[in-house]
Amino acid sequence: MADQSAQMAPVASPSPKISASYRRLVIASALGTTIEWYDFWCYAIIGPLVFDRMFFPKSDPLVGSILVYATFAVGFLARPIGGLVFGHFGDRIGRKSVLMITLFMMGIASTLMGLLPSYAMIGVFAPLCLVTLRFLQGFALGGESMGALALILENAPQEKRGFFASWCNAAGPIGIICATALSSLITWTWGKAAFQDWGWRIPFLLSVILLAIGAYMRSHVDESFLFTAAQKSKKISRVPIFDVVRKWKKSLTMAFFVNIGHSTYAYLSTVFIIAYGARKLGMPMASLMSAFLIANIFKLITVPYVAHLSDKHNRRPFIMGGFILGCLYLPLLFHLVSMKSVIFFIIGITISEAVVHATMWAPEAAFTAELFGTEVRVSGSSIGKQLGVVFGGGVAPMIATWLMGKGTSFTPVLYYCWAVFVVSFIVLLFAPETRKRAL
């Protein structure tokens, strides 16, 4: 059977007007994503700095770092499973109901992480509980990201789909800003020792408050315009994942490689760099966190702007241009970090996040979702995205740490990232432009 991705007509669908209810929908979807990224990023920031001592104390420093990253990767390995499960129900019963479930699951898992006993208290059960909660975080996020995006995209005006869809991606920096700012405040107020002893628990415990806010907001939004229309016309897929595999293979492949490319760069230039700066260079933790805080404030501005440009000038050129920028900029970023200067670190990270990664990432939200039809959109885009993120960002910090070993040369890490970029770029050469596709 022919791939349905090749049969989608490149014409605009009717554009619903931007109403007050749609604005509330965008805010609620983005707020939920902010909360979930806050929870997820708390681990990304705190894990490399605290958890090897707290949960893997018998390992040497290098092995401890790799174990922390391996636990971090568990959350990513769970994301395709969450995408499969929640994508199925998102395409079967609706986007809104599933998003309430994923929000509660993520918030509860993160709150419990703040209550975890250490290895010294309960032994091997401590890392086992940590891994379990990480799995639940990733499982929930796997269904959250593209479900929220579909809810926004399917109600958006055709000529502004990229801009509004980008707010799901822009919500990520908001969550990162909140997690980074709070961690920096705790470190600055009570000191590094107190943060590593007990202060790291506070960001996780506050998830319960954010959960309540997000749940209230999402309970007051409407279901997807296109999904409701598909329900009325009885065009709902009985087993969406089967249809994705049979009819949307090309779209699935393209979604995978777009996301493996940008996520590899994203997590090498964030999670890996945080641990490298703190551990190998001995830079102050508060300074590292402040750099990411500044970078994500700028990124919050550039992501919607680049997405707006992709509504006018197509998605693919920006994504491919971002890959080229990443190849060129990554060596300079590593050089700036190695200088051990807080100022150069801030400059390097800000350019990396707000310019380089924003260029490839801002159009990705709409591009990935537009590759699929309404009846399989959540399932197809979730599986494609989450598999790409697993084999990209999920393993990138661990692979980079292993490639460097106990040395200081970034060259193996550069070759690794460049190889990912080249393959993703080649796949995108053969991908369709999705900006004017009917949904």
Secondary structure, DSSP 8 states (H G I E B T S, - for coil): ---GGGTS--S--------HHHHHHHHHHHHHHHHHHHHHHHHHHHIIIIIHHHH-TTS-HHHHHHHHHHHHHHHHHHHHHHHHHHHHHHHHT-HHHHHHHHHHHHHHHHHHHTT---HHHHTTHHHHHHHHHHHHHHHHHHHHHHHHHHHHHTTS-GGGHHHHHHHHHHHHHHHHHHHHHHHHHHHHHH-HHHIIIIITHHHHHTHHHHHHHHHHHHTT----HHHHHHHHTT---SSHHHHHHHH-HHHHHHHHHHHHHHHHHHHIIIIIHHHIIIIIS---HHHHHHHHHHHHHHHHHHHHHHHHHHHHH-SHHHHHHHHHHHHHHHHHHHHHHHTT-HHHHHHHHHHIIIIIIHHHHTTHHHHHHHTS-GGGHHHHHHHHHHHHHIIIIITHHHHHHHHHTTS---HHHHHHHHHHHHHHHHHHHTS---TT---
